Every structure is written in C-alpha cells, then in structure tokens.
C-alpha cells in the first residue's frame, strides 16, 4: 500500500430506490469545494425481491437509476464506478437489503487506487451535504495525522413528515443524542454515533480493521467499532449533514425502521436507558483506571467481564497500559449496549421520565409534560436542538484536547478515557 502525506477523498454510495435523489446528489458532488478522486455507486436489492409483487416498483426504480448513471458517467467531471447489483441474477442473496455489503463493494471497487492516508467517505443519496463537506473532512484528518475515523454531526430533516411521523423522528434523534451524551459524560472510548451517511475513515485504518462488517443489521455500528479499536474517532466538524427522514424497510436498524414503528414499539427498540446504568459503567471505568492490582480489577469488574476473560487478558497484556487498553477493547460498544440491555427491562411508562430527568439535570430546565404524546413538535424540536448543540460542544472540547495532545503516543495508541 502506497504512503502519501496528501490525503484524497474516495466516496462510497449505496443506492436503492433513489432515482429521484440522484440529480440532486450529483449536483452536491460537483459543487464540493474539494472534489473526490472517485465516486462508486452500488445499485442493489436482494435477488429474492423479484418474486415479490410489492417490490416491483423498487426494482424498476433501481433499473432506471442504473441506466441514468451509466449515461451520466460518460461525461461526468469526476470518475464514476457503477456497480450493478439490481439486474436479473445480480441481486444480493439475502432476504433484506444489505446496505453494508453495498458499501463494502463500493469501497472494494476503488481500494486498489488508494494510498494508506486517503479518506473513504460514506454517503447516502437522500442526505444533504454542505459544499465544503469534503474540504472540512480533509482538514480534520490533516490536523490530526493519527486520526482513524470521523462520525460527522447530523440533523434529520422533518419538514415533509406528517405530525405522527415527525414525533417519532424527533424522539428517535433525541434518543441518539441522549445515548451519545451519556457516553460522553462518562468519558467512554466509544462516545460517537455511527450513522452510515456521516462516516469516514482512513484507508489504513479501514484495512487494519479488516474492512466493512457485512451483517444482516448494524454494519455501521460494527465497522466503526473496529475503526475505533485502531485509533480515535472524531465527531466534530465545522458543518453538519442533514439525512432525510423517510419510512423504509431497506435496513433493520436506523431512521427508516425507527419511524415505521408506532411509539410503543419504538420505545421497546430504542429505550432511554436510565442514567444510573451509565453511571455504573463509569464506575467500572474508574476502577480500571485507578485500581492498584489486577486482583482489585478482577474483583470489581467481574459483573461485566467474566473472571477467566480478565485473567486471560492480563496474561497476554501484563503491562498496565496494554492491559487497560485490552479491557476497553473487550468491553466495547457492543458490550456496553449488551450490558444496558441485560440490566434494564424496558419500561414504556417510565421511558419519558428517564429522559426528562436527564434533560432537566443537564440543562436546569423544567419539563412539565408526562409523556411523549403531550409535547408539541415545535417543543420537541427545541429539545432536539438543545441536545444537538450540547453534544457538539462536548465533541468540540474533545477535538481541542486531541489537538493539544496530538503527539501523545499513549493517547493515540491506547483506548483510554479522555
């Protein structure tokens, strides 16, 4: 793999049922202040959908998208790769849309042209990106040569949604900010939100992480988890992306499925875990950082990590920094979520109360409402804005800390609280 000090942008974009969004997306790409080297599109759907009458329109839309991109690519000012996983026999052998596989195939299509220092930017066709998005991304990576990935700030558009769907969309985004803020406040190494349309990473980190994690669901989550284990992820940029909020069954997790649910089922799938559980995780972090002996760590961490695993980790990593790193590597984003789920039975009646307590404590503002249904869309939007801005400020503080410590090899080498 070639090494270069100058980073370049390579773009991966999965497409399914996106014909109407393509012209707008192409305009956004042309108008970027810094143009990418290559854009790769993967038009896809499961092959099994050909047998489903209700998927006929999606397949037709994909076919038209394929024809349109093949025509446009000949004269487009940026090189385009068009991957056809929509034509008969070319569809994915899966019963659900596999956006992770589509992203992986896009990346595979240009990976041989990249240098280790180049940046892979993941985009979605229904998302608005500022004209300086690529320039801003490159600037952050250039300022922090050891940075592995970026999860950009996001803000879902709700303009065209009916009130019931806007409420669901806002609750879902409030949940995302709540979850990230809880992790930021306890100084978790995994305090970022992996949204596919907002993710980027260095080629070197992507390869070390063994590429995109192709699963039936949660590919973005698992991929960025591995990127984080390679190096630090930044979540502050000088601009924000704006994903569309639309009903979709293309993936199992994410915005589309979240607003397809009714409120009760959304609460079950995306509950506001009570603050005391995050505080419990924070206490484990403190034990890990400050315990004098391995026996102390084993004694106090056995609730979250089996004793035999801690002993095995210690045997392989007896040096303290490496041992702490390995524990954080084990108790990763997945295990944090698993811990929360194992220690919390979803309480639909108290879901709003858990959020309200957190919000009131953080902002010193009273919320007089008793449930999600009572709050107006305008007021939910204001709450979303409060959380969005507070999270951004914490990410900015974190970035400033990284900039002041960009030569601290231990900080960049090990998973640590900061």
N, C-alpha and C positions, 0 to 999 in steps of 0.2 A: 504494500500500500504506500503510495507516494505521500511525502510530507511537504506541506507548504504553509508559510506563515499567513498567506492571504486566504481567508475563508470565502467560499462561494455558496450560493443558495441552490438547492435542488428541491423540487416540490412534488409531493405525492398527494393525489386527489382521487379517492374512490367515488364512483358515480352510480347511483341507482335512482331512476325516476326523476332525473334532474334537468330535463331538456329546457324547461323554461328559465332555469337559473344560469345556463351555460354562457349566453351572451354577456350577461352582467359580470359573471366571474372572469371571463376573458378580458373584458374592459379593465377590471380591477388589476389583473396581472400585467397588462400592457402599461397601465398608468403608475405602476410602482416606481418610486424614485430609484430603486436598485432592482434591476431585473434578474431573474433566476437564470441559471445555465440551462436547465432542462425542466420541463413540466411533464409529469407522467400521469395519465388518466387510466383508471381501470373501470370499465363499464361492466357491471356484473349483476347477476341474480342466480339463485340456485337453479340447477337444471330441472329439478323436480317441479318447479313452478309452472312448467309448460303444460302440466297435466291439470292445473288449477284454473278454472274459468275466471276466478276473481283476481288472478294475477296477469290476465291478458293485457290490460292497459299498461302495466309496468313494463312488461316485455316489449310492447310496441314503443313505448317511450324510450326505452333503452336502445332499441333498434334505430330510431330516429336520431338519438344522441350520437350513436356510432357513426352514422352516415354524415352527420353535421361536422363532427370533429375530424373525421378523415378528410373532408373537403376543406375545412378551415386550416388544418395543419400545414398544407402545402404552401400557404402564403403568410402564415403567422410569423411575426418577427422573433419569437422565442421558439427554440426547438421543442416539439411536442412528441411524446410517445403515447400511442393509443393502444391499450390492451383490451382485446375483445373477449370478454367472458359473459357475453349475452347471446351470441348466435347459437343456433341449434347444435348441441353437442359440446359447446364451450362453457356452459354454466357450471357453477360450483356444485360439487357433490355433497350438499348439505341441505337440510330442510329449512334453514333460516339464512337470512342474508348475513354474509360473513365480511363485515367491513374491515376487520383486522387482516384477513387474508388479502383483501383488495389493497390495503395499504402496503402490506408486505411485498406483493407482486409489483406495485409501483416502484417501491424502493429497490427491489432486485433488478428492475429494468434499467436503472441508471447507476447502480452501485459501482460498477467497474470503471465508470468515468470519474469517480470522486477521489479526492485526496482525504487523508485522515482528518484534516482540520476543517473540511467543508461541513455545511449545515444542512440537514434534512428537515424541511418544513412540511408538516402535515396540514392540509386544508380541507374544508368541505365546501361544496358548491352553494349551499344556502346560507353562507356566513358572509357578513360584510367585513372587509379588511381595510384599514386606513392606507392611504397611498404610500406612507413611509414605513409600513409594517416590516418589510424585509430589511430595510436600512437600519431600523431600530433593533431588530434581532441581531444582525451582524455586529452592531455597535456594542451590545451587551456581551456577546461572546468575545469580541476583541478586547474589551476592558477586563474580562476575566478569562485568561487563557486556559485555566484548568476547569472551567465550567463545562458540565456534561449535557445539561438539558434546560429547556425553558418551558414552563406552562404559563402561557400568556393570560393577562386579565381578560375576563369575559363578562358579557352583559346581554342576556337574552332579549330579543325583540318581542313585544307582546301587542303591538299596535293593531294587528288584524285578527286578534283572538276574541271570541265571544267571552262574556264575563266569567262563565264557569271554568273555561279553559285557561283564561288569564290568571284566575285564582290558583289553579293547580300549578301553572308555570311559575308563578311567583313563590308559592310555597316550596316548590322543588329547588329553585335557585337559592332561596333563603336557607334551605337545608344544606346545600353545597357550601355556602359561605359559613354557616354555623359549624359544620364539620371541620372545615379548614381552619377556622378561627380557634376552635377548641384545640386542635393540634399545634397551631402556632403558639398559643398561650402556655402550653406545657412544654414548648421547645422540642417537639418531636422532629426527628430527622426526616420524617415523611409528611411534612406540612405543606402540601401542594395539592391541586386538584387536576387530575389527568383527563382533560377534555380533548377528544381527538382533534377537533378543528383548531385547537390552541397549542398543540405540542410541537416542539422541535428538539433536535439533539444533534450532537456532533457525530460524524461518521465513525470516528474512532470509538466513541462510547457505544454507539449502536452495534458495532461489530463485537466489541468486548462483551456486550450484553446478549450476544447470540441472536440478534435480530428481533423482529416483531413477534410477539407471542400470539400465535393463532389458536384461538379457543372459540367455543360457541358464544361466549359473552365475556366482557371485561378485558378485552385485548389491550385497550389503552391503559387500564389500571395496572396490568401485569407488566407491560412493556416499560412504563415509566418507573415502576418499582425496581426493575432490573437496572435501568439507567441510573437511578438514584444510588444503587449499590456500587456503581462505577465511579460516580462523582456527584457533586452538588447540583441541585435543580433550582433555578431562579424563577420566581413568579411575579417579578415586577418589570414592566416595560413602560415606556412613555406614551403608550396608546393602548387601546382596548379593542378586542374583536367583538362582533355582535352576531352570534348564532341565531338562526331563525327558530321559532318555537312552532313546531308543527307535529300533528299526530302521525305516528309512524310505527310500523312493526318490523322495520328493517333490522333492528337490533333488539337484544333482550333488555339491556340497561341503557339509560340515557334519557335525553329530553323527550324524544318521541313516545316511548313507552310510558314515561312518567306522567304525561298529560293525557294519555289514553285511559288511565285508570280513573276510578272515582276517588273521592277524597279518602274514604276509609281504607281502600286498598293501597293508595299512595302512602298513607301513614304506615301501613304494615311493611311496605317495601323500603321506604326511606324514613325511618323514625328519627325523631330528635332524641338521641341518646342522652340521658341525664348527665349533667356536668360532673357529678361525683365519680362517674366511671372514668372520665378523662383525668380527674384529679388522682384517681387510683393509679392510672398509667404513669402520671407524673411522679408519684411516689416511688414507683419501680425505677424510673429513670434516675431519681436522686440516689436511690440505693446503689445502683450500678456505678454512678459517678463517685460516690463518697465512701463506699464500704472499704474497710481495710484489708479484709481477707476474702478468699474465694468461699470459705465456709459461710461467711455473712451473706454473700450474694446468693449462694445456693439456698440458704435458709429463707431468705426474704423474697426470692424470685420464683420459688417452686410453684406458686399459684398460677404463673403464666408460662413457665418453661419447665418441663419435666427435669428432675434432678439428673437423670442419666444424660440428657442432652447438654446440660450446663457442664457436667464433668467432661464430656467428650469435647466440647468447645474449648474448655480450659486446657485439656491435654494437647490439643492441636495448636492452641494460641496462649501459651503461658505468660507472654509479655503483656503488661496491663493494657496498653493502648489497643493492641491487636485483639485482646480478649473482649474489651468493651465494644470494639467495632464488630466483632463476630456475634456478640449477643444482639446488638442492634440489627445486624444483618439477618439474624434468625427471627427476631420479633419485629417483623417488617410491616408494611402497610396491610398486607393480608391478615397477619396475625393480630394486628390492632383491631381490625374490623371483626375478626373471629372472636376476640376477647369481648368486645362490646356486645356482640350477638349472644354469646354464651352467658353473659351476666345480666341480660336485660330481656324481659318478656314485654313485647310491645303493648303499651297501654294507650289505646286510642283516646280514652277520655282525658288522659294527662299529657298527651303529646304537646298540645299548645302550651300547657303550663310549664313544661320543661324549657321550651323555647322562651317563653315570656320571662321566666326567672333569670335566664342567662342574659337576655336583652336588657332588662331593667338594671341588672347589676353592672353590665358593661357601659351603658350609656346614661345611667341615672335618670331614665325617663319612665314614666308610668304608662302601662298599657291597661286600659280598663276593660277590654274585651275578654270574653271567656273561651272563645273558640275561633277557629279559622274562618268560619262562615260569617261571623259578625263584622269582620273588618272590611272596609271598602277597598276596592282595587287601588285607588289613589294612596290610601294609607299603607297598604301592603308594599306599594312601590317605594314609598318613603322609607319603610323599614329595610327593604332590599338595598336602597341607596346607602343607608347608614352602615349596613354590614359590608357592602362592597367597598366603600371608602375606608372603613376601619381596617379591613383586610389589606387593602392596597398600602396603607400607611405602614402596617407591620412588615409587609414584603419589602417596602422601600427601606425601612430600617435594617432589615436583614441584608439587603443588597449593599447598603452603605458599610455594614460590618464586613461583608465579604471584600469590598473594595479596599478597606483599610488593612485587611489581612490576606491579601491575595498571594503573598509569598510564604504564608504559614503552611508548611508542607503537611503538618499533622492535621490541620483543619480540613484540608482538601483530600487527604489520603484516607481519613477515617470517618466513619459515621459517628457524629458527635452531636450533642445538644449545643445550640448556639442561638 
